[in-house]
Amino acid sequence: MTVAIAASCTIDNEPAVVLCFDRKVSTEKWSSETEFKIEGLAGGFVAIFAGNISQARELIATYRDHFRSNLIDMMHKEGIQDDLRAPLGKRKRMMVEALVQRRLGLTYEEFLDRGEQIDASLRASIFNAIDELSIEVELIIVGFRYKTEDEQGKPIHPFPLFRIAWGDVETHRNFTCIGAGASAAEHMLHRREQSINRSPIETIYNVYEAKKFSELAPSVGQQTILVICNPAGLLRGITTEGLAWLDRHYQENSPRPVSIQLPEGGLGRIFE
């Protein structure tokens, strides 16, 4: 499942989002660090993902089609959660259709219409298989809303961070994480009190530190991709030198093993 992280901040008086993810893909038999886990959607929106690679690309393709068809309307809405739920439903219906055709050579509509012509136990097994279908992918979708002018005179207004997992959509203002390493990453970001008000360099370091801490999960790779996206739709990737600089600070500031000696007199001095 790996890990992917997004954290909001402000750079040069414009909203921005720091994105970070590993490159590991694995099965029970093999693993490699070869995947680039970010995809463009439309209108400057991007998605980073964790989970089954094939399903991720299929789901992202469904989102891309939805964004291309509905982008202008979405840009004028205060909340777009329902818009982001629609591709999930469409993808689930596609999975149901594929399952029925694979098992019976029928469309799902034909399967329903044939009713008693299909053995009851077979119908029950198909419905059970449909019930067990799940989208084994998590996404974080990031984008910016263009408005004529808000009350502060700023022309660009960020959407929240959208976390798509377990068939639903969540919104987050400060940061969000997905994948097997998400719990460890979130722990570090809360420990650092990461928020949208943090400076750019604090946000970048905190996200990097969270990713390194998430490597406690076996399925999280050691390679790190870190990019910044802004309202212009530009992605700025960190350099090798930048990663080395972050790693030096990580070695200095991250949690590390400690060696502590008991005071003279042993535990009796510090416990009753």
Buried (B, 14 or more C-beta within 10 A) or exposed (E): BBBBBBBBBBBEEBBBBBBBBBBBBBEEEEEEEEBEBBBBBBBBBBBBBBBBBEBBEBBBBBBBBBBEEBBEEBBEEEEBBEBBBBBBEBBBEEBBBEBBBEEBEBEBEEBEEEEEEBEEEEBEEBEEBBEEEEBEBBBBBBBBBEEEEEEEEEEBBBBBBBBBBEEEBBBBEBBBBBBBBBEBBBBBBEEBEBBBEBEBEBBBBBBBBBBBBBBEBEBBBEEBBBBBBBBEBEBEEBEEEEBEBBBEEBEEEEEEEEEEEEEEEEEEEEEE
